[in-house]
Amino acid sequence: MAKVPVQFTLNGSEKAEFIDSGTTLLNALRDKIGDTSPKGGCHQGTCGACSVIIDGELRLSCLTLAETCNGTTITTTSGLSESGVLHPLQRAFLDTFATQCGFCTPGMIMAAKVLLDHTPNPSRDEVVEALSGNICRCTGYEPIIQAVLLAARANSQNAA
Amino acid sequence: MALALQTFPTVKDANSALKAAGTRYLGGGTLVIRAANEGDVSVSSLVRSTDPALSAIAVAGGKVRIGASVTMAAIARLPDLGALAKAARAVGGPAIRNMATVGGNLFAPAPYGDFAVALLALDATISTDDGELPIETFLAKRDGSRVIVTSVSFTLPKADGFRFLKVSRVKPKGVSMLSIAAVLERAADGTVSSARIALGCMADRPIRARAAEKAIEGKTLDRDGIAPALAAATEGIAPITDPIASAWYRAEVLPVHLGRLLLT
């Protein structure tokens, strides 16, 4: 299998790798680069566990080929905390007990981050819509929705 | 997965490479990478084109041309295409809508392909590297197609002339139990002067409800007026059966949902 060069910015750091052509971004991140925060769930685009942000847009890393990400800026959940301080969304997920097994959590947080980046004070319906591509089999969703709303409130209080 | 991806600056070059056995075109990846991940060994290599025209949207004089690589999210956020936003938002969740393309949706088998249902009702023209085809002809031949779709074009419907409904069990995002799109034109007296009604999940690909279209013409959009169309709605359908619904159930509820759409 031919190796192809791929360069992108991952969580603020420049990455340059040679990967097998056809490698998904999910596999490149987890197996080659060592960022295991995106989870491989269904590999079918259904569960959202592998969600990452590419150039500001929510994308599914299991359905994205790494070599198509040349020159892009990629954010994963492992890049959210700064200097050991959790991102408000991460803090809110802990505070509202929005994680149980935790497998869906990175994808949920990525979907929520894109929402709050564009809509800092979302309605409950907007949160539900934003998370509609992410499946959780533990929480019943309500704590997750509350976590996103809590993070939004925390953001608006910090901005005030 | 062992796939080799070739990227070409022009559609013409990508089209040549696509002729090789086992080669599939990569648009947004929501169909072909999914298939490869699922273990579809018929996919051995991929081609794509970075031609900027594939990502262009042109709206002028009531005519619309959408490049095949334009995503559902891009359509949903463009005010000029507000009439189609509901159909674009019917495709997957936010991440899928950021990836799924107009061109890819034309190839999506039922229960997917909700946007293609809308395009069928709009009587779109499909442009490929080999020329143009009416959407109905294109959909009929799509399984054996080895050409790259470059764009879709259609006439924008009047503000209240286009209707779309997706029915699913999971809200707000779920796989289609069925989807219906309709382009209705009305005469001065309020009766329907022409109708194009397209159905999703009522075959393995979007189909027209021709009997219902004929039955609604000349009628008013009230309970009595639409009754003949609802009675004719199931004519010629062959619904799919999947974990969401059986063919029998889909056929049973089609007239109910068509009625709701027409009375909207």
Interface residues (C-beta under 8 A of the other chain):
Chain A: M1 A2 V4 D20 S21 G22 T23 T24 N27 H43 Q44 G45 G48 S51 E57 L58 R59 L60 C62 L63 T64 L65 E67 T68 A111 V114 V128 E129 A130 S132 G133 N134
Chain B: M1 A2 L3 A4 L5 L26 G28 G29 T30 I33 R34 A36 N37 E38 L46 R48 A73 G92 G93 P94 A95 I96 N98 M99 P172 K173
